[in-house]
Amino acid sequence: MTQEDLAFEIGVDRSYMGFIERGERNLTLEKIAKIAKALSVSLSELFKGI
């Protein structure tokens, strides 16, 4: 999945997705849940190792 694909899936612009990846933006729980769903992983798997 490309950055652009993931951005589309969670409803943000591709450039905003870059900010998220670099830790320059805070996410809502809703966006985090959308990322997990788009990546087909659970929320706990997404946060594993943090």
C-alpha positions as CSV (number, residue, x, y, z in Angstrom):
1,M,0.0,0.0,0.0
2,T,1.4,3.4,-0.9
3,Q,1.3,6.5,1.2
4,E,-1.3,7.9,-1.2
5,D,-3.4,4.8,-0.9
6,L,-3.4,4.9,2.9
7,A,-4.1,8.6,3.0
8,F,-7.1,8.0,0.8
9,E,-8.3,5.2,3.0
10,I,-8.2,7.3,6.1
11,G,-9.6,10.4,4.5
12,V,-6.5,12.7,4.6
13,D,-4.3,14.3,1.9
14,R,-1.1,12.5,1.0
15,S,1.0,15.4,2.3
16,Y,-0.8,15.2,5.6
17,M,0.1,11.5,5.7
18,G,3.7,12.5,5.4
19,F,3.3,14.7,8.5
20,I,1.8,11.8,10.4
21,E,4.7,9.5,9.4
22,R,7.2,12.0,10.6
23,G,5.4,12.6,13.9
24,E,4.6,16.2,13.0
25,R,0.8,15.8,13.5
26,N,-1.3,14.3,16.3
27,L,-3.9,11.8,15.4
28,T,-7.4,11.3,16.7
29,L,-8.4,7.8,17.9
30,E,-10.7,7.7,14.9
31,K,-7.9,8.2,12.5
32,I,-5.7,5.6,14.3
33,A,-8.6,3.1,14.0
34,K,-9.0,3.9,10.3
35,I,-5.2,3.3,9.8
36,A,-5.5,-0.1,11.6
37,K,-8.5,-1.1,9.5
38,A,-6.8,0.0,6.2
39,L,-3.7,-2.0,7.1
40,S,-5.9,-5.0,8.2
41,V,-4.4,-5.1,11.7
42,S,-5.9,-4.7,15.2
43,L,-5.3,-1.6,17.3
44,S,-3.3,-3.6,19.7
45,E,-1.1,-4.9,16.8
46,L,-0.6,-1.3,15.6
47,F,0.6,-0.2,19.0
48,K,2.7,-3.3,19.7
49,G,6.3,-2.4,20.7
50,I,5.5,1.3,21.5
